[in-house]
Amino acid sequence: MDDKLKIIELLKHQVTAKTAELTTQNIQKTTQDIQDLLKILNDVAAIDFVATPSETPTKQEPATTSEEKTIEAPTPKPIVTTLVEKHEQVPQQPKVSSEPEVPLLSEHWLNNHKSYIGRFHLDLNGGHVGSIKVSESKLHKMSNPPENGDWVRADEYKDGDSVNYKMTTLKRDPLPTDIVRLKFLPAVFRQDVKRWYIEFKSPEHETTQQLLLGDYDVMLFKLKPGDYIDYAYRRGQEIDGKIIWRYTNSAAVATRMKQKFAKATDTEPNHETAASRQTQYKATVNKPAKRKQRALQQVFANKQLLLVCIENSGMPRKVKRNVEERGGKLILSPRSDSNAMLKKKVQKADMVIVPTDFVDHGQMFAAKDEAKRIGKPIWMAKNTNERNMLQWYKRHFPNEAKAPVMDYEA
């Protein structure tokens, strides 16, 4: 075997050895080494080697004995060894890898699609990371479930014939989401309408909201008096939400006890001495007390609202206060207005309010017909309290109802 074949065989053995040592930890470096070996093998194959004298003896030289052959056989080895050492020094030189390393916190699969790293995205019911669905029951079983946007790792494991994933939170990095989740709300049955409903207060509304639950969700979760539920909806779409969890009796008792304990801890009485209380009283006796009123959303900002109502009732003062506190202007159409004057005011206003118990029938129908003719929003109600008026306005003007909050101090 000449020098060229020996070098080729040696390179082939190195490629085989590198392939046998390939693991997930050294896959990039091993791949680069194999590519370098193949490149050297290609260069060696293109070189025309010159036969050495030891391999092509002349006719004048005497025939060598078997002992001399044994001594002369290792002569090519220094050449091979030198080439191998040169090759082994090549990977030690700094090289730029053609395949960039995958960062840890990026969406990618691991271990032959047995594990996945990515951001957790919250859904109405449960959530998902990549194409892996995370059920609501699995989130409730976790002591510290991930939030929307957190980096998690999902590791596959088999539970009998089914394939499940174990969720591990790698980094807390929450992102904003349009999904709102209401936790541990009592489900109440209304006898007058024969429907189930919940009460809650959200940042989008000033007052407490009552929301009827869907019949399908009631049948699916088999609600009964005394049940507590979790409710989820997309922001601004409370009616289209759904029940995502019903607490068992034991879980409800445990949650109530936890909330009661947390409340007792937060409101733990501060044992002050009489001297300290007297000192605080003297420090504040000369200061005028400031009472901060509740924050009001300016939902009626730059709006003119027409109230068709009897002028000598208490309704105009009540509605005017509610409208002006929220940035609007109230126009009154009393019983003394003619139909022509009433129609002009309807055309000028942005919306019309008609309390049916405080208006003449002629005024009511005239305002209704004119508003319907020109497409003006009109609210006709028997109970025109603050809460009902705000709910009606936000249903008809969902985009304009989100106004900045103003704080007042008295």
C-alpha positions as CSV (number, residue, x, y, z in Angstrom):
1,M,0.0,0.0,0.0
2,D,1.5,3.4,-1.0
3,D,1.5,6.6,1.0
4,K,-1.6,8.0,-0.6
5,L,-3.8,5.0,0.3
6,K,-2.5,5.0,3.8
7,I,-3.4,8.6,4.3
8,I,-6.9,8.0,2.8
9,E,-7.5,5.0,5.0
10,L,-6.3,7.0,8.1
11,L,-8.7,9.9,7.3
12,K,-11.6,7.4,6.8
13,H,-10.9,5.9,10.2
14,Q,-11.0,9.4,11.7
15,V,-14.4,10.1,10.1
16,T,-15.8,6.9,11.4
17,A,-14.5,7.6,14.9
18,K,-15.9,11.1,15.0
19,T,-19.3,9.8,13.8
20,A,-19.4,7.2,16.6
21,E,-18.7,9.9,19.3
22,L,-21.5,12.2,18.0
23,T,-23.9,13.4,20.8
24,T,-26.3,16.3,21.3
25,Q,-23.8,18.2,23.3
26,N,-21.0,18.1,20.7
27,I,-23.0,17.9,17.5
28,Q,-21.8,21.3,16.1
29,K,-18.1,20.8,16.8
30,T,-18.2,17.2,15.6
31,T,-20.0,18.2,12.4
32,Q,-17.3,20.8,11.7
33,D,-14.5,18.3,12.3
34,I,-16.1,15.8,9.9
35,Q,-16.4,18.5,7.3
36,D,-12.7,19.4,7.7
37,L,-11.7,15.7,7.4
38,L,-13.7,15.3,4.2
39,K,-12.1,18.4,2.8
40,I,-8.6,17.1,3.5
41,L,-9.6,13.7,2.0
42,N,-10.7,15.5,-1.2
43,D,-7.4,17.4,-1.4
44,V,-5.4,14.3,-0.8
45,A,-7.3,12.4,-3.5
46,A,-6.4,15.2,-6.0
47,I,-2.7,15.1,-5.3
48,D,-0.4,12.8,-7.5
49,F,2.0,11.2,-5.0
50,V,5.6,10.3,-6.1
51,A,6.7,6.8,-5.4
52,T,9.4,6.6,-2.7
53,P,12.6,4.5,-3.4
54,S,11.7,2.1,-0.7
55,E,8.6,1.1,-2.5
56,T,10.2,0.9,-6.1
57,P,13.6,-0.8,-5.8
58,T,15.9,-0.7,-8.9
59,K,17.4,-3.7,-10.7
60,Q,20.9,-3.0,-9.5
61,E,19.9,-3.1,-5.8
62,P,20.2,-6.4,-4.2
63,A,17.1,-8.2,-3.0
64,T,16.4,-7.4,0.6
65,T,16.0,-10.1,3.2
66,S,12.9,-10.6,5.3
67,E,14.7,-9.0,8.3
68,E,15.5,-5.9,6.3
69,K,11.9,-5.7,5.0
70,T,10.8,-5.8,8.6
71,I,13.1,-2.9,9.5
72,E,12.3,-0.8,6.4
73,A,8.5,-1.2,6.6
74,P,7.9,1.5,9.2
75,T,9.7,4.2,7.1
76,P,6.4,5.8,5.7
77,K,5.0,6.2,9.3
78,P,6.7,9.5,10.1
79,I,5.0,11.0,7.0
80,V,1.6,9.8,8.0
81,T,2.1,10.8,11.6
82,T,3.1,14.3,10.6
83,L,0.0,14.6,8.4
84,V,-2.3,13.4,11.2
85,E,-0.8,15.9,13.7
86,K,-1.3,18.7,11.2
87,H,-4.9,17.6,10.8
88,E,-5.6,17.4,14.5
89,Q,-4.3,21.0,14.9
90,V,-6.8,22.4,12.4
91,P,-9.9,22.3,14.7
92,Q,-8.0,24.2,17.3
93,Q,-7.8,27.3,15.1
94,P,-10.6,29.8,15.6
95,K,-13.2,29.3,13.0
96,V,-16.6,30.9,12.4
97,S,-19.3,28.2,12.4
98,S,-21.7,28.3,9.4
99,E,-24.5,27.0,11.7
100,P,-25.3,29.5,14.5
101,E,-25.9,28.1,17.9
102,V,-29.6,28.1,19.0
103,P,-30.0,30.4,22.1
104,L,-31.7,28.8,25.1
105,L,-34.7,31.1,25.3
106,S,-36.0,30.7,21.8
107,E,-38.8,28.7,20.3
108,H,-37.3,25.3,19.4
109,W,-37.5,21.5,19.9
110,L,-35.0,19.4,21.8
111,N,-34.1,15.7,22.1
112,N,-35.7,14.6,18.9
113,H,-39.0,16.4,19.5
114,K,-39.2,15.1,23.0
115,S,-38.9,18.5,24.6
116,Y,-39.9,22.0,23.6
117,I,-38.8,25.5,24.8
118,G,-41.0,28.5,24.1
119,R,-43.3,31.2,25.5
120,F,-46.5,30.2,27.2
121,H,-49.6,31.8,25.7
122,L,-52.8,32.1,27.7
123,D,-56.1,31.0,26.1
124,L,-59.7,31.4,27.3
125,N,-59.5,27.8,28.5
126,G,-56.0,26.7,29.5
127,G,-53.1,27.8,27.3
128,H,-50.4,26.6,24.8
129,V,-46.7,26.6,24.2
130,G,-45.9,26.1,20.6
131,S,-48.2,23.4,19.3
132,I,-48.5,21.8,22.8
133,K,-51.9,22.4,24.4
134,V,-51.9,23.0,28.2
135,S,-55.3,22.1,29.8
136,E,-57.0,24.2,32.5
137,S,-56.8,21.3,34.9
138,K,-53.1,21.1,34.5
139,L,-52.7,24.8,35.3
140,H,-54.8,24.4,38.5
141,K,-52.7,21.5,39.6
142,M,-49.5,23.6,39.3
143,S,-48.5,25.4,42.5
144,N,-47.1,28.3,40.6
145,P,-48.5,28.3,37.1
146,P,-46.9,30.3,34.3
147,E,-48.3,33.7,33.2
148,N,-48.8,34.8,29.6
149,G,-45.4,35.3,28.0
150,D,-43.3,33.3,30.5
151,W,-40.6,31.0,29.1
152,V,-41.4,27.4,29.8
153,R,-40.0,24.0,28.9
154,A,-42.4,21.1,28.1
155,D,-40.9,17.6,28.5
156,E,-42.8,14.6,27.1
157,Y,-43.6,11.7,29.3
158,K,-46.0,8.7,28.8
159,D,-48.8,8.0,31.2
160,G,-50.1,4.6,30.0
161,D,-51.1,4.9,26.4
162,S,-51.4,8.7,26.4
163,V,-48.6,11.2,25.9
164,N,-48.4,14.2,28.3
165,Y,-46.0,17.0,28.9
166,K,-44.4,18.3,32.2
167,M,-44.3,22.1,32.3
168,T,-41.3,23.8,33.9
169,T,-41.0,27.6,34.1
170,L,-37.6,28.8,32.9
171,K,-38.0,32.6,33.1
172,R,-40.7,35.0,34.3
173,D,-41.3,37.4,31.4
174,P,-45.1,38.2,31.3
175,L,-46.6,39.9,28.3
176,P,-49.8,41.9,28.0
177,T,-52.9,39.9,26.9
178,D,-56.5,40.7,26.1
179,I,-57.7,37.8,28.1
180,V,-59.2,38.6,31.5
181,R,-59.7,35.8,34.1
182,L,-62.0,36.3,37.1
183,K,-61.1,34.0,39.9
184,F,-63.3,32.4,42.6
185,L,-66.7,34.0,41.9
186,P,-69.9,32.7,43.5
187,A,-72.5,31.5,41.0
188,V,-75.9,32.9,41.9
189,F,-79.3,31.7,40.6
190,R,-81.9,34.4,39.9
191,Q,-85.4,33.2,40.4
192,D,-87.1,36.0,38.4
193,V,-85.4,35.1,35.1
194,K,-84.5,31.5,35.9
195,R,-80.8,32.1,35.0
196,W,-77.4,31.9,36.7
197,Y,-75.3,35.0,36.9
198,I,-72.1,36.3,38.5
199,E,-71.1,39.7,39.9
200,F,-67.7,41.2,39.4
201,K,-65.9,44.6,39.1
202,S,-63.3,45.0,36.3
203,P,-61.0,48.0,35.5
204,E,-63.1,48.7,32.4
205,H,-66.2,49.6,34.4
206,E,-66.9,51.8,37.4
207,T,-69.7,49.9,38.9
208,T,-70.2,46.3,39.8
209,Q,-71.4,44.2,36.8
210,Q,-73.9,41.4,36.7
211,L,-73.4,38.9,33.9
212,L,-75.7,36.1,32.9
213,L,-74.0,32.7,32.3
214,G,-74.6,30.7,29.2
215,D,-76.9,27.7,29.4
216,Y,-74.3,25.4,27.8
217,D,-71.7,26.2,30.5
218,V,-74.3,25.7,33.2
219,M,-75.2,22.3,31.9
220,L,-71.5,21.4,31.2
221,F,-70.3,22.2,34.7
222,K,-73.5,21.1,36.5
223,L,-73.8,24.3,38.6
224,K,-75.7,24.1,41.9
225,P,-76.3,26.7,44.6
226,G,-73.1,27.5,46.6
227,D,-70.7,26.7,43.7
228,Y,-67.7,28.9,43.0
229,I,-66.3,29.3,39.4
230,D,-63.6,30.9,37.3
231,Y,-64.7,33.0,34.3
232,A,-62.6,34.1,31.4
233,Y,-63.4,36.6,28.6
234,R,-61.6,38.7,26.1
235,R,-61.3,42.4,27.0
236,G,-64.5,44.2,26.0
237,Q,-66.3,41.0,25.2
238,E,-67.7,39.9,28.6
239,I,-70.9,38.4,27.2
240,D,-68.9,36.1,24.9
241,G,-66.8,34.6,27.8
242,K,-67.1,31.2,29.3
243,I,-66.8,29.2,32.6
244,I,-63.3,27.6,32.7
245,W,-63.4,26.0,36.2
246,R,-65.7,24.9,38.9
247,Y,-64.3,24.5,42.4
248,T,-65.1,21.4,44.3
249,N,-66.6,21.7,47.8
250,S,-63.3,21.0,49.5
251,A,-61.4,23.3,47.2
252,A,-63.9,26.1,47.8
253,V,-63.6,25.7,51.6
254,A,-59.8,25.8,51.3
255,T,-59.8,28.9,49.1
256,R,-62.2,30.7,51.4
257,M,-60.1,29.9,54.4
258,K,-57.0,31.1,52.5
259,Q,-58.7,34.4,51.6
260,K,-59.9,34.9,55.1
261,F,-56.5,34.3,56.6
262,A,-54.9,36.7,54.1
263,K,-57.5,39.4,55.0
264,A,-57.0,38.9,58.7
265,T,-53.2,39.2,58.2
266,D,-53.5,42.4,56.1
267,T,-55.9,44.0,58.6
268,E,-54.1,43.0,61.7
269,P,-54.7,45.7,64.4
270,N,-51.9,48.0,65.2
271,H,-51.5,48.1,69.0
272,E,-50.7,51.7,69.6
273,T,-50.2,53.3,73.0
274,A,-52.4,56.3,74.2
275,A,-49.3,58.6,74.0
276,S,-48.7,57.7,70.3
277,R,-52.4,58.3,69.4
278,Q,-52.3,61.6,71.3
279,T,-49.2,62.7,69.4
280,Q,-50.8,61.8,66.0
281,Y,-53.9,63.8,67.0
282,K,-51.9,66.9,67.8
283,A,-50.0,66.6,64.6
284,T,-53.1,66.5,62.5
285,V,-55.5,68.8,64.5
286,N,-54.5,71.9,62.6
287,K,-54.5,70.3,59.2
288,P,-57.7,70.4,57.1
289,A,-58.9,66.9,56.4
290,K,-58.8,65.9,52.7
291,R,-61.2,63.3,51.5
292,K,-60.4,61.7,48.2
293,Q,-63.4,60.8,46.1
294,R,-63.6,57.8,43.8
295,A,-62.0,58.1,40.4
296,L,-64.5,58.7,37.6
297,Q,-64.1,57.9,34.0
298,Q,-64.8,60.8,31.6
299,V,-67.0,58.7,29.4
300,F,-69.2,61.6,28.3
301,A,-66.3,63.9,27.4
302,N,-67.2,66.4,24.7
303,K,-70.7,64.9,24.4
304,Q,-74.1,66.6,24.6
305,L,-76.9,64.5,26.0
306,L,-80.5,65.5,25.6
307,L,-82.9,64.8,28.5
308,V,-86.6,64.8,27.6
309,C,-88.2,65.1,31.0
310,I,-90.7,67.1,33.1
311,E,-88.7,70.1,34.4
312,N,-90.1,70.2,37.9
313,S,-89.1,66.7,38.9
314,G,-85.9,65.6,40.6
315,M,-84.7,63.7,37.5
316,P,-83.0,66.6,35.7
317,R,-80.8,67.4,38.7
318,K,-79.9,63.7,39.1
319,V,-79.0,63.1,35.5
320,K,-77.2,66.4,35.2
321,R,-74.9,65.6,38.1
322,N,-74.0,62.1,36.6
323,V,-73.4,63.6,33.2
324,E,-71.3,66.6,34.2
325,E,-69.2,64.6,36.6
326,R,-68.1,62.5,33.6
327,G,-67.2,65.4,31.3
328,G,-70.5,65.7,29.4
329,K,-73.1,68.5,28.9
330,L,-76.8,68.0,29.6
331,I,-79.5,69.7,27.5
332,L,-83.1,69.7,28.9
333,S,-86.2,69.5,26.8
334,P,-89.1,70.4,29.2
335,R,-92.8,69.8,28.7
336,S,-93.2,73.5,27.5
337,D,-91.1,72.8,24.4
338,S,-92.9,72.6,21.1
339,N,-92.4,69.7,18.7
340,A,-90.3,71.8,16.4
341,M,-88.0,72.9,19.3
342,L,-87.8,69.3,20.5
343,K,-86.7,68.1,17.0
344,K,-84.0,70.7,16.8
345,K,-82.6,69.6,20.2
346,V,-82.7,66.0,19.2
347,Q,-80.7,66.8,16.0
348,K,-78.2,68.8,18.0
349,A,-77.5,66.2,20.8
350,D,-75.2,63.2,20.5
351,M,-77.7,60.9,22.3
352,V,-81.2,61.2,23.8
353,I,-82.4,60.1,27.3
354,V,-86.1,59.6,27.9
355,P,-87.2,58.5,31.4
356,T,-90.7,57.0,30.7
357,D,-92.1,57.8,34.1
358,F,-91.2,61.5,33.9
359,V,-92.4,62.5,30.5
360,D,-95.6,63.2,28.6
361,H,-96.6,60.6,26.0
362,G,-96.6,63.2,23.2
363,Q,-93.0,64.3,24.0
364,M,-91.9,60.7,24.3
365,F,-93.2,59.6,20.9
366,A,-92.0,62.9,19.2
367,A,-88.5,62.4,20.5
368,K,-88.5,58.7,19.6
369,D,-89.7,59.3,16.0
370,E,-87.2,62.0,15.3
371,A,-84.3,60.1,16.8
372,K,-85.3,57.0,14.7
373,R,-85.6,59.2,11.5
374,I,-82.1,60.6,11.8
375,G,-80.4,57.6,13.4
376,K,-79.7,59.2,16.7
377,P,-79.1,56.8,19.7
378,I,-82.0,57.1,22.2
379,W,-82.3,55.4,25.6
380,M,-85.9,54.9,26.9
381,A,-86.0,53.4,30.3
382,K,-88.2,53.3,33.4
383,N,-85.3,53.1,35.9
384,T,-82.7,55.7,34.7
385,N,-80.2,55.2,37.5
386,E,-76.5,55.8,37.1
387,R,-75.5,52.2,36.7
388,N,-78.1,51.4,34.0
389,M,-77.2,54.6,32.1
390,L,-73.5,53.8,32.0
391,Q,-74.1,50.2,31.0
392,W,-76.3,51.3,28.1
393,Y,-73.8,53.9,26.9
394,K,-70.9,51.5,27.0
395,R,-72.8,48.9,25.0
396,H,-73.6,51.4,22.3
397,F,-70.3,53.2,22.3
398,P,-67.7,50.6,23.2
399,N,-64.7,52.5,21.8
400,E,-65.6,55.9,23.2
401,A,-66.4,54.5,26.7
402,K,-62.7,53.9,27.4
403,A,-61.9,57.4,28.6
404,P,-59.1,58.6,31.0
405,V,-59.8,58.5,34.7
406,M,-59.9,61.8,36.6
407,D,-59.2,62.1,40.3
408,Y,-61.0,64.7,42.4
409,E,-60.2,65.9,45.9
410,A,-62.6,67.6,48.2
